[in-house]
């Protein structure tokens, strides 16, 4: 357990942003009264750490900027709470994969120098498990890259954690890339490539393994960037996803937000965003070349993770199964006693999911409650 509880963090993740990104994200956005102390402290720490950002940029330009990627990435897609974290952890046992670490998500500009000092400080402070679902947390464990992207530029969906009054604005523009400007999209692509190269350098990987739910709405653009990328799309019982997402978002947003948002508004945003993301993925998956996409029910993966992982490698023609098999099997066996949160479907949950996500239930072959 870290020295500070997750829900009592005195700052939010924006402490690791570069100063220009920080200012752009918060420009002309109101900070509600109850969060002005957190805002001031986050601003002060961000301003101080941003002094070091040019050192990182210099290191990157000298060592990595002109190095081409050897392989297009493997993307793990799916709505939040669809099992993406577990699948990411399983596949990351394969040492040929590189990935974004938890440390990189917060401090993307403190990677290529001084990492040992800042990482140790972060490990002292952060909790050992996610408070929402008891999944293990550590500075070097695989993590989704959207937070790193948010601290590198202002054009990402995760601005909604800090400024939830603009949740759907960020969803439309930066989750679905609807009405994003060419300049913003170019910046997104450039920063994403940078995050990937630094992640591969940091983890000594040769192929980037991405677990990032927001990418589920960006398939068309990702295929343009990486024509031979592989995609693993996870489906999970929508009733479970709703209960889990409501718990996860409600708890996670508390130490991050700089604006008030009610539980009712969180639920409304979850329902709306899921529908938008589902529709966008269904429309855009046709752009993925044949043989580069596999769709998996998480319940099947959870039932026999080793066999399902081998099938993923075979279906997508990912190299290295023989070399990675033992490490993956050891990880899977070690997690067999993991206790997950259990969800009882309340009548209100059943009503909301049936009314809003009924197509997913029917399309994926789940039984309606």
N, C-alpha and C positions, 0 to 999 in steps of 0.2 A: 504494500500500500504506500502511495506517495505521501509526502508531507502535507499536501493540500488536497482536500476532497474535490472531486470533479465539479460538483454543483456549487462550490465556493471559490472558484477561480477568480482572482482579483483582476485579471485581464482576459482577453479572448485571443483566438488564434492569429488575429491580425498583427500581433506583436512581431511576427516574422516576415511581414510584408516589406517590400521596399517602399520608400517614402512617397514616391510619385504614385504608385499603385494605391497606397493607403489613402492619399488625398483624393484621388479620382473616385474610389469606391464611395467615400463619405461626402463628396462634394454635393452641396445643396440638399443633403438628407438630414432630417431632423433626428436629434438624439433625445429620447424621452428622459424626463427628470430623474427617474430612479436609476438610470444607467450612466449618468454623467461622470460619476467618480470612476467607474470602470473605463469609460471612454478616455478620460484625461490620463489615467495611468497607462492604458494601452498606447495612447498617442506618444507619451513620453518614452516608453520603452522602444516602440517602433522607430521613433526619430533617432534614438541613440544607436540602435543596432543597424540602422540603415547606413550609417557612416561606413560600415564594413562592406556593403554591397558591391562597390566598385572593385574591391580586391577579388571577390568571387568572379565578377564579369571578366576581369583580366585573365584569371586562371582558365576560365572556360574558353575564351577566345584563343589562347595560346595552345591549349591541350586537346580540346574536344570539338570546337565549332566546325572545323573543316573535316572532321572524321565522319565518313558515311556510315549509316546503319547497315549492319551485316544482314539483318533479317527484318522483315516487317513484323509488327507485334502480334501477340495473341490477346484478344480482348474478351474478358468475362463480362457479359451484359446481364441485365435484369433489374427489375425494380428493387429498391431498398428492401431488405429483410427477405430476399428470395434465396438466400444461401450463398451469395456471392463471396462472402468472407471465408467461409469454410472451403469452398472450391479453390479460392485464391491461395489459401494456406497449403492445401494439398499439393497443388501444382508447383508452388514455389519451392517445394522440397527438391525439385529437379534443378541442379546447380547451373544448368545452361541458361536458365531464366534469370533475368534481372528484374527488379521491381522497385517501386517507390517505397521507402520506409516511413514509419511514423514520424521519425525525426525530420525527414525531408519535407513532409507535408507542412510542418510548422515553420521550418527554417530553410527554405530552398536556397537562400542566399548565403548560407553558412555551411556549405557542404564541402568545398574543396580546400578549406583551410579552417583551422580552429575547431573542427568538428568534435574532437575528443573532449575538449573542455565543455562546450555547450551541450553536447549529448549527455555527459555525466550530470550536468546541472538539471537537464530536463528529466532524466530518469529518477532523480531524487524527488522531484515534485509530482510526477504523474502517477495515477493509480495503477495497480498491477493488472486490473481487470476492468473491462467496460462495465459501468454501473447498470447499463440497460439490459445486458444479456449474459454477463459473466464470461464473455470471450476474453482471452488473455491479451494484455496490452504490454508492449515493450518498445523501446526506441528503435530497435532494428527489425521489428517484425514488418511483414508486408502491409501496405496500407493503400487506399485509393488515392489517386493523384489529384483529385479536384481541389483539395485544400492547398496543395502546393501550387496549383495553377492560380488559385484565388490570391495567393500571396505574391504572385508574379505579374499579374495584370488584372484590370478591373472587369474583364468580360467573361465571367463565369457564373454558373447557376448558384454556387454556394454563397454568394452575397446575401441570399435569403436567410441564412442563419443569423446574420448580423442586423439585417434590415427587413424583417418579415412583412412589413406593410407593403413591400414591393414584390412579394413572393411570385405572383403570377407574371409580373413584368419580366422578372429574371427568367422565369420558366419559358416564356414565349421566345425571348430573344437569345438566351444563352444556353438553354437546355435543348430547345428545338431548332435553334438557329433561324427563327422566323424574324425577318426584317433586320437581321444583323448586317452591318455595313461591310463592304469589302475590306476596309481598313481594319475593322475589328476582327474579322475572320482571319486575315493575314497575321495579325498580332497573336491570335489564339494559336494558329498553326506553328508560328515561330517559337512561342513559349512552350508549347507542348513538346516539340522536338528537343528543346533544351532540357526540359524536365526528364525526358527519356534518356538522353545521352548521359546526363549526370547520374541518373539512377543506375544505368548499366555500368558506368565507371565505379560507382560506389559499391555495388554488389558483385562486381566481377562477372556479370552475365553477358551473354552474347545475343539474347533475344528478349525484348521487353514483354513482361507479363502484366497486363493491365486489368485491374478490378475497379471499375468506376461506373456506378449506376447511371450518372448523367450521360455517359457515352451511348446509352441505349437510344437516346434521341438524336444521335449524331452519325448514324451509320453511313448515310450517303456521303458525308464529308470525310469520314474516316477512310472509306474505300478509295476516295480520290487521293488522299494523302498516302495511303498504304495499299496499293492494288492487290497484294497477295496476303493481306492480313487474315488471320483466322479468328472466327467468332464463336464463342460458346454462350448461348442464350439460356438462362435459367428461368423456369416456370415454377411457381409454387402456389398451393391452395390460396386463392384470394382472401378467404376469410381469415386464415392465419396471417397472411401478409398485412391485412388491415390492422388487426389487433397488435401485431408486432411493430408495425410502422408507427401507429399512434403512440405506443409506449416509447419507442426509440426517439421519435422526433420531439415529443413533449419533454422528455428528459434531457436530450442532447442540446436543445435550443436554449435552455435556461442559462447556462454560463456564457453563452456566446452572444445572445441578442442585445441590441442597443435600443430596441423599441418594444413596446408591449404588444402582446398578441394573446388572445384568449384560446382556451382549449377548443372551443367551437370553431374558431377561425383556423386553427391548425388542422382539425378534421376536414373542414371544407377544402383547404388547400391540398391535403393528401388525396382526397377523392378526385379533385379536378386534375391534379398533376399526373396521377396514375393513368387516368383516361387519356390524357394528351400523350403520355409516353407510350402507352400501349398502341394507340393509333399510329403514331409516328414510326415506331419500329415495324409494325405490320406493313406499312406503306413502303418503307425504305429497305427492307431486307432483300427485296428483289435485286438490289444493286450488288449484293455480295456474290462473287463468282461461285459457280457450282463446285461443291466439295470443300468450301471454306467456312461453312456454317453448320453447327450442330445445335439442336434444341433439346434440352434435357429437363425433365421434371426433377426438382430437388429431392422429392420424396424417394425417387429411384436412386439418385446418387447417394443419399443418406443411408439407404438400405444396404448398398454394397459399393462403397466409395472406390475400392481398389479396382474392381471389375469395370465400373463406369469410367474411371480415369483411363484405364487401358483402352477402352472403346473410344474415348475422346481422342487419344493419341492416334489410334488407328484411323478413325474417320477423317480427321483433319490432316493426317500424314505429318504429325509433329515428330521430329526425330528425337531419339534418346531414351525411349521407354526402357530398354534393357538396362541402361546405366542408372536410370532414376528409380526403377522399380523397388529396390530394397528400401531406400530412404522414404519413399511414399508409403510403402506398406508399414514401416515402423511408425510413421506419424499417424496413419489411419488407426492402427491398433491402439496407440496411446490415447486416442480420443474416443474410444468406444464407450467409456464410462462418463463422458461429458454430459452434464445435466442441463438440458435446455429449459427455457421458460415454457410453461404449458398455458394454453389459452382456451378458455371456455367461451364459446360463441354466444354472446348475449343477443337477445331478440333484436335490439337496435343495430348491432353489427350485421346480423343477417339481412335486415331490411336495407341498410345502407349499401352493403356490398351487392346485393341482388339488384338494387335500383341503378347502381352506378357502374358496377364491374361485371354485370351478367354475361357480357359477350366473352370475356376472358374465361369465366367458369365454363361456359358451353364449348368454346373453341378448344380448350385444353382438356376437356373430358372429366372435369371435376363434378361431383354430385352437388346439386343445389340443396341448401338447407331449407 
